[in-house]
């Protein structure tokens, strides 16, 4: 599964000159936790709920920011549309980031938030199995495939055992939102126990 599969798009953005009050209102109304900041069609930074809260409650006698550019974070970490979701999740968890802009070249095409990741992780395994089988239908008859999903990790058995098709099957399964990893092996349901003993990365 790739960043493009779970990102919120189109990205709602603000500019450095946007009034703080306007950006706060936009966040509150749309349920966002962060907004990318665009200047001259380029990503200039990102501003989060935490930035606004920290600015407003720094203490008496301190100047409160009036424009987004005064509180935004620059040097933003970004990912591409094809970045694996597992990599995105690990990066966000490791760096304590709650939102990551998705960029294609210089153009921002979406945003991934912690909420997007949770929404994907919450999809039931039974629903993931159903969606995987639907995708595998393009490769042949339904009884060719045995699909088992546990905690978002899919195991697929191909009774016809074609290496090329098995690679395609794994790629199709990983494109299903909520599937963290997919492995496809030659075999049928009778081989399931043996395949299950193969360690998963």
N, C-alpha and C positions, 0 to 999 in steps of 0.2 A: 504494500500500500504506500502511496506517495503523498507528498504534501498537497498536491493539487486535488487529491481525493477528499480531503477533509477541511481544507481551508475555507474561510468565509470570504465570499467574493460577490460583487466587486468590493474592493477595500474602501471603507469610508475614511477619508483623510481630512486633516486640517493643515493650515499654513502657520509659519512662525508668527505671523501678525494676527492670527485669530485671537480674539479676546478670550481670556481664561474662562469667563462666565459662559460664553457660547460653547466652548469645548466641553465644559462640565455638564451643561444642559444636554448636549448631544450624547454624551456618555450615558447620562441618567435615562434619557428617553429611549435610547436604542439598546440599552443593556450591555454596553461595551465596557471592557476593563482597560483598554488602551487604544490609542489612535496614532497611526503613522503621521508624521509631519512631512509635507511635501513643499519644496521650494524650487521653482523653475523646473518643474516636472521631474525632479530628482528627490530621492529619499534623504531628508535632512536630519531626521531624528524620530523619536517616538515619545509620546507622553502618556502616562498611566494615571490611574486613580491615586496610586500611592504618591506620585509626584505632586498632585494637587493637594492632597491631605497634608503632606509634609510641609508644603509651602504655606498653607493657611494656618497651621498650628505650630509655627516655629517659636512663638512667644511674642509678648508685647514689645512694641518699639521696632519690630522688624518690618521691612517693606514687603508687602504682598505683591506677587507678580500680577501684571495686567495682561500680558500676552503670552501665548503658548511658548514662544521662543525663549522666554526667560526661565522656563521650568523643564523643558524637554531634555531628554537624554540624547546625546549625539553618539556617533560611533556604534550604530545599531547593528546587532547580530541579525543576519538574514539567512534565508534558505532559498533554494530554487524549487520550482514546481515538481521536479523529479526526485527531490531528496526523500529518502526512505523515512517513513513516519517514526520508526523505532529510533533512528538517529536524531530526529527532531525532538522526540520525547526525552531521550537521554541528555541532550544538550540543554533543554529547558530545565530539567530537574537538576542537572549538575551545576548550572549557573544561576539557578534561582530566578529564571526568566518566566514571566507569565504570558507574554505575547511575542510572536516572531513574525515580521513581515515576510511575505513570499514575493521574491522579485524574479523577473525574467529579463535579463539584461539590465537596463536602467529603469524598467517599468515595474511598478508595484502591481501585482495581480491578485493579491489576497493577503489574509492575515490568519495565523493559527494561534489560538489562545489555549490556555490550560483547559478551558471549558470544552473546546472542540475535541481535545484529546479524551477527556472524560466521556463525552457523548459517544465517541467511537468505542471506547473500552466497555461501555455499558451494554452494547448490543449482545443479546443472548446467543450462546453457541448454536442453539437450534436454528436460529434465524440465519446465522452465518453459513451453516451447512446447506440450508435451502438456497441461499444466494450463490454459493459455490457451485452447487449442482446445476443451477440455471445457467451459469456461465459456461460450464463444461459441456453443455448441450451442443455447442458449436463444433465440438470435436468428435461427436459420434453419439451412438445410442446411450440412453441413460444408465442401463445396467452394466455398462463398461466400467463405471467408476464406483469405488467405495469411498465415502467421505466421513471423516470423524473429526470433530473440533472440540478441543478442550482448552478453556481459558484463552481463546482467541488464536490458538495454534492449530493449524489444519494438517491432518494426515490424509493423503489421497493414495488409493491403490488403483492401479490401471491394469485391468485384466488382460489387455492386449499388449501392454508393455512396450510401447514405442518411445524411444528416448527423446526424440524431438517433440512428440506430443506431451510427454511427461513434463518437459521443461515449460512448454506453453501452458499446461494445466496448472503448474505451480505459480506461474506469472499471473494467470487469470484469477486464481484464488487470492493471491496477495493484493489484487486490485479491489477486492471486496472490502468496503469500509468495516473495520473492526477486526480483520484478520491481521495478526501481528507477524505471523510466519506461516509458510506453507511448504510442505515436503511431499513429493510425489514419487512413488516406487512402483516397479512392475510387480504384479501379483494380484491375487483376489482375496476375498474376505477370509479364506482359510489360512492365508499367510499373515493375517493381521497381528497375531501375538508375536511372531518373529520380528516383524517390522517395528513393532512398538518398542522392542529392546534396543533398536538402533538409537544411540544417543542423539539428542537434538541440541543444536548450538544455542 
